[in-house]
Amino acid sequence: MFHLDEQYRSREVLIQRLILFALGLAMVIIYFRQILDFFAHILGICTPFIVGGFLGYVLNVLATSLMGWGQRLFHMRENRFTRFLCNCLAILTLILLLFVFLFVLFPRIADSLRSVMTDLPGSL
């Protein structure tokens, strides 16, 4: 068996790693579009789970806050019914906020953008 000195062995390992890195980088550059398509496909599959997790987190925080307010203001004990009630109130609160955004704030923002778009060419 052929044995190398330690200094040559470490250099050989470094060269092997550089070659592997260069080959990997070349493969990524060559197949970049296919890699992006694959990750877009995976993201499309995972999007409902991500949205559901986000909504669950937001609703849990809101329901826990409502539960704390209910305990302080109305001296309610935490049980299944009060938790259910707080979860329903959290969902209704989120729907109300979404309604306010869509039907109150969004038209105002759209009007502002329209006025900026019509006034902008004249000011330039």
C-alpha positions as CSV (number, residue, x, y, z in Angstrom):
1,M,0.0,0.0,0.0
2,F,1.2,3.4,-0.9
3,H,1.4,5.9,2.0
4,L,1.7,9.6,1.7
5,D,3.3,12.0,4.2
6,E,0.8,14.1,6.2
7,Q,1.4,17.3,4.4
8,Y,0.8,15.7,1.0
9,R,-2.3,13.8,2.3
10,S,-3.9,17.0,3.6
11,R,-3.2,18.7,0.2
12,E,-4.7,15.7,-1.6
13,V,-7.9,16.0,0.5
14,L,-8.0,19.7,-0.2
15,I,-7.8,19.2,-3.9
16,Q,-10.4,16.5,-3.8
17,R,-12.8,18.8,-2.0
18,L,-12.1,21.6,-4.4
19,I,-12.9,19.3,-7.4
20,L,-16.1,18.1,-5.8
21,F,-17.1,21.7,-5.0
22,A,-16.4,22.8,-8.6
23,L,-18.4,19.8,-10.0
24,G,-21.3,20.6,-7.7
25,L,-21.3,24.2,-8.6
26,A,-21.2,23.4,-12.3
27,M,-24.2,21.0,-11.8
28,V,-26.1,23.7,-10.0
29,I,-25.4,26.2,-12.8
30,I,-26.3,23.8,-15.6
31,Y,-29.5,22.6,-14.0
32,F,-30.5,25.8,-12.3
33,R,-33.9,26.1,-14.0
34,Q,-34.8,22.5,-13.1
35,I,-33.8,23.1,-9.5
36,L,-35.9,26.2,-9.3
37,D,-38.9,24.4,-10.8
38,F,-38.5,21.6,-8.3
39,F,-38.4,24.0,-5.3
40,A,-41.4,25.9,-6.7
41,H,-43.3,22.6,-6.9
42,I,-42.4,21.7,-3.3
43,L,-43.4,25.2,-2.2
44,G,-46.7,24.9,-3.9
45,I,-47.4,21.6,-2.1
46,C,-46.3,23.1,1.3
47,T,-48.2,26.4,1.0
48,P,-51.5,25.2,2.5
49,F,-49.7,23.7,5.5
50,I,-47.7,26.9,6.0
51,V,-50.8,29.1,5.8
52,G,-52.7,26.8,8.1
53,G,-49.8,26.8,10.6
54,F,-49.7,30.6,10.5
55,L,-53.4,30.9,11.0
56,G,-53.4,28.4,13.8
57,Y,-50.6,30.3,15.6
58,V,-52.3,33.7,15.2
59,L,-55.7,32.3,16.3
60,N,-54.1,30.6,19.3
61,V,-52.4,33.8,20.4
62,L,-55.7,35.7,20.0
63,A,-57.8,33.0,21.8
64,T,-55.3,32.9,24.7
65,S,-55.5,36.7,25.0
66,L,-59.3,36.6,25.0
67,M,-59.1,33.8,27.6
68,G,-56.9,35.9,29.9
69,W,-59.3,38.9,29.5
70,G,-62.3,36.7,30.2
71,Q,-60.6,35.4,33.4
72,R,-59.8,38.9,34.6
73,L,-63.0,40.7,33.7
74,F,-65.6,38.0,34.1
75,H,-63.8,35.6,36.5
76,M,-64.3,32.7,34.0
77,R,-62.5,29.5,34.7
78,E,-60.7,27.8,31.8
79,N,-62.7,24.8,30.6
80,R,-63.6,23.4,27.2
81,F,-66.6,25.6,26.7
82,T,-64.8,28.8,27.4
83,R,-61.9,27.8,25.2
84,F,-64.4,27.0,22.4
85,L,-66.0,30.4,23.0
86,C,-62.7,32.2,22.8
87,N,-61.7,30.3,19.7
88,C,-65.0,31.3,18.0
89,L,-64.4,34.9,19.1
90,A,-60.9,34.8,17.8
91,I,-62.1,33.6,14.4
92,L,-64.8,36.3,14.3
93,T,-62.2,38.9,15.2
94,L,-59.9,37.8,12.4
95,I,-62.8,37.8,9.9
96,L,-63.8,41.3,11.1
97,L,-60.2,42.6,10.7
98,L,-60.1,41.1,7.2
99,F,-63.5,42.7,6.4
100,V,-62.3,46.1,7.6
101,F,-59.1,45.7,5.5
102,L,-60.8,44.6,2.3
103,F,-63.8,47.0,2.4
104,V,-62.5,50.1,4.2
105,L,-58.8,50.4,3.9
106,F,-58.2,48.7,0.5
107,P,-60.5,51.1,-1.5
108,R,-58.8,54.1,0.2
109,I,-55.3,52.8,-0.7
110,A,-56.5,52.1,-4.2
111,D,-57.8,55.7,-4.5
112,S,-54.6,57.1,-3.2
113,L,-52.6,55.1,-5.7
114,R,-54.8,56.2,-8.6
115,S,-54.4,59.8,-7.6
116,V,-50.7,59.4,-7.4
117,M,-50.6,57.7,-10.8
118,T,-52.6,60.6,-12.4
119,D,-50.7,63.4,-10.7
120,L,-47.2,61.9,-11.1
121,P,-46.8,62.4,-14.9
122,G,-47.7,66.1,-14.6
123,S,-45.2,66.7,-11.8
124,L,-42.3,65.2,-13.8
